[in-house]
Amino acid sequence: MERAIIEAWANRWKDTGKVLAELRIEEFRRSDASKMFLSLTDASEAALAAYPPKPTSGLVEMQKIFRKLLEK
């Protein structure tokens, strides 16, 4: 009986996954791409303002550390 319950549960989730995928596609079709682009642009600008990029990548500092480790 336990196996039958698990299989029914798994099949229910498979069916639910298909329905959710169809809903996602339909929502995407109905969406306005320009509005989505503007909201993503606003979000990325806010993220850059909150967390500006560092002036360096840290690669030079990392190479110095590796060089010191090789010298030991």
Secondary structure by P-SEA (a helix, b strand, c coil): caaaaaaaaaaaaaaaaaaaaaaaaaaaaaccaaaaaaaaaaaaaaaaaacccccccaaaaaaaaaaaaaac
